[in-house]
Each structure stands twice: as structure tokens, then as C-alpha cells.
Amino acid sequence: MTAYRNTGTKFLRGRPSLRSIFGAVHPGGRTVLDAVERALDLPPAALAASRDILRRYGNMSSATVMFVIEKLLRLGARGRTGCAMSFGPGLTAETMLFHTAA
């Protein structure tokens, strides 16, 4: 994840960090979430939805991020910019920015 820290701002499109937007991170495991939290300098609460989905359902492959997005929307993340991250075999990373409907 160290290399990611150096290039992480490219997908943020000028935003200083993920702290300014909400994140839906694929809960591939506690170690993955811990690494994302450290590499992107996120507060523990930033990945609470991801950790909850991991605890409740386990890792259901990269599609698990959709369960995290659903939880965030239910918690009121409407009309906001978000960042979704999924991880696959060989630690393939997929990242996208999106804006939720109001």
C-alpha cells in the first residue's frame, strides 16, 4: 500500500484526501481494511460500514463493495461524492469516484 499512497491523489481529482468524501471499501479482510486506513490516513470511523459488512457477511469477493455502498446510502450518504474501492486476485485494485443522487 505504500506505493498507492504516492499515487492515491490522482483519482481524487484535486481533493486533498478521502476525508472530504465518503468511502466504500471492499472488505476483503481486516488486514486489507487496516492497510487502506493506514495508507490513506483515514480515521477509524471512515471504514465502519466496510467493517460492519465484513463482520456480518464475510468477504463475498469484490462485489461486496456493493453491500457497503447500500449500507452507506441507508445511513444517509445521499447527494455526496463517494469513492468505491474493490480488490481482486493478486491484489488487483479497482477504484472509482461517484456522486450519489440527492
MOFENSUL-V958385 format. One record per residue. N is the residue number from 1. RES is the residue in three letters. PSI is psi in radians with two decimals (NA if undefined). D_CENTER is the distance of its C-alpha to the mean C-alpha in Angstrom with 2 decimals. Layout:
n->N res->RES psi->PSI d_center->D_CENTER
n->N res->RES psi->PSI d_center->D_CENTER
This chain:
n->1 res->MET psi->-0.24 d_center->13.81
n->2 res->THR psi->-0.76 d_center->16.59
n->3 res->ALA psi->-0.61 d_center->17.23
n->4 res->TYR psi->-0.63 d_center->13.69
n->5 res->ARG psi->-0.64 d_center->14.30
n->6 res->ASN psi->-0.46 d_center->17.33
n->7 res->THR psi->-0.03 d_center->15.94
n->8 res->GLY psi->-0.49 d_center->12.50
n->9 res->THR psi->-0.26 d_center->14.24
n->10 res->LYS psi->-0.75 d_center->15.54
n->11 res->PHE psi->-0.18 d_center->12.73
n->12 res->LEU psi->-0.15 d_center->12.57
n->13 res->ARG psi->0.93 d_center->16.10
n->14 res->GLY psi->-0.20 d_center->17.84
n->15 res->ARG psi->2.50 d_center->15.52
n->16 res->PRO psi->-0.54 d_center->16.00
n->17 res->SER psi->3.03 d_center->12.50
n->18 res->LEU psi->-0.17 d_center->9.10
n->19 res->ARG psi->-0.41 d_center->11.28
n->20 res->SER psi->-0.12 d_center->12.92
n->21 res->ILE psi->2.90 d_center->10.24
n->22 res->PHE psi->2.63 d_center->7.83
n->23 res->GLY psi->2.41 d_center->4.06
n->24 res->ALA psi->1.73 d_center->3.33
n->25 res->VAL psi->2.28 d_center->2.35
n->26 res->HIS psi->2.08 d_center->6.06
n->27 res->PRO psi->1.30 d_center->8.27
n->28 res->GLY psi->-0.14 d_center->10.78
n->29 res->GLY psi->2.85 d_center->12.55
n->30 res->ARG psi->-0.67 d_center->12.93
n->31 res->THR psi->-0.70 d_center->13.67
n->32 res->VAL psi->-0.83 d_center->10.51
n->33 res->LEU psi->-0.71 d_center->8.47
n->34 res->ASP psi->-0.73 d_center->11.41
n->35 res->ALA psi->-0.73 d_center->11.44
n->36 res->VAL psi->-0.77 d_center->8.02
n->37 res->GLU psi->-0.80 d_center->9.18
n->38 res->ARG psi->-0.83 d_center->12.55
n->39 res->ALA psi->-0.60 d_center->12.05
n->40 res->LEU psi->0.11 d_center->10.25
n->41 res->ASP psi->0.90 d_center->12.51
n->42 res->LEU psi->2.57 d_center->10.35
n->43 res->PRO psi->2.68 d_center->12.44
n->44 res->PRO psi->-0.61 d_center->12.22
n->45 res->ALA psi->-0.37 d_center->11.82
n->46 res->ALA psi->-0.50 d_center->8.45
n->47 res->LEU psi->0.35 d_center->6.95
n->48 res->ALA psi->-0.73 d_center->10.11
n->49 res->ALA psi->-0.73 d_center->9.20
n->50 res->SER psi->-0.75 d_center->7.33
n->51 res->ARG psi->-0.63 d_center->10.43
n->52 res->ASP psi->-0.78 d_center->12.72
n->53 res->ILE psi->-0.72 d_center->12.02
n->54 res->LEU psi->-0.80 d_center->12.54
n->55 res->ARG psi->-0.69 d_center->15.62
n->56 res->ARG psi->-0.67 d_center->16.98
n->57 res->TYR psi->-0.27 d_center->16.58
n->58 res->GLY psi->-3.02 d_center->15.66
n->59 res->ASN psi->1.98 d_center->13.96
n->60 res->MET psi->0.62 d_center->15.04
n->61 res->SER psi->-3.02 d_center->14.03
n->62 res->SER psi->-0.38 d_center->11.35
n->63 res->ALA psi->-0.22 d_center->12.32
n->64 res->THR psi->-0.47 d_center->10.84
n->65 res->VAL psi->-0.49 d_center->7.67
n->66 res->MET psi->-0.59 d_center->10.52
n->67 res->PHE psi->-0.64 d_center->11.51
n->68 res->VAL psi->-0.78 d_center->8.38
n->69 res->ILE psi->-0.76 d_center->8.98
n->70 res->GLU psi->-0.77 d_center->12.57
n->71 res->LYS psi->-0.76 d_center->12.31
n->72 res->LEU psi->-0.68 d_center->10.76
n->73 res->LEU psi->-0.68 d_center->13.58
n->74 res->ARG psi->-0.47 d_center->16.05
n->75 res->LEU psi->0.01 d_center->15.25
n->76 res->GLY psi->0.35 d_center->16.26
n->77 res->ALA psi->0.99 d_center->13.44
n->78 res->ARG psi->2.51 d_center->16.13
n->79 res->GLY psi->0.48 d_center->17.32
n->80 res->ARG psi->2.79 d_center->14.32
n->81 res->THR psi->2.42 d_center->12.22
n->82 res->GLY psi->2.93 d_center->8.54
n->83 res->CYS psi->2.17 d_center->6.09
n->84 res->ALA psi->2.40 d_center->4.87
n->85 res->MET psi->2.28 d_center->4.71
n->86 res->SER psi->2.64 d_center->7.50
n->87 res->PHE psi->2.45 d_center->10.12
n->88 res->GLY psi->-2.94 d_center->13.79
n->89 res->PRO psi->2.49 d_center->17.18
n->90 res->GLY psi->0.30 d_center->18.19
n->91 res->LEU psi->0.88 d_center->14.61
n->92 res->THR psi->2.28 d_center->14.27
n->93 res->ALA psi->2.34 d_center->11.05
n->94 res->GLU psi->2.24 d_center->10.29
n->95 res->THR psi->2.45 d_center->8.41
n->96 res->MET psi->2.57 d_center->9.56
n->97 res->LEU psi->2.54 d_center->10.22
n->98 res->PHE psi->2.88 d_center->11.83
n->99 res->HIS psi->2.24 d_center->14.02
n->100 res->THR psi->2.68 d_center->14.70
n->101 res->ALA psi->2.62 d_center->18.38
n->102 res->ALA psi->NA d_center->20.26
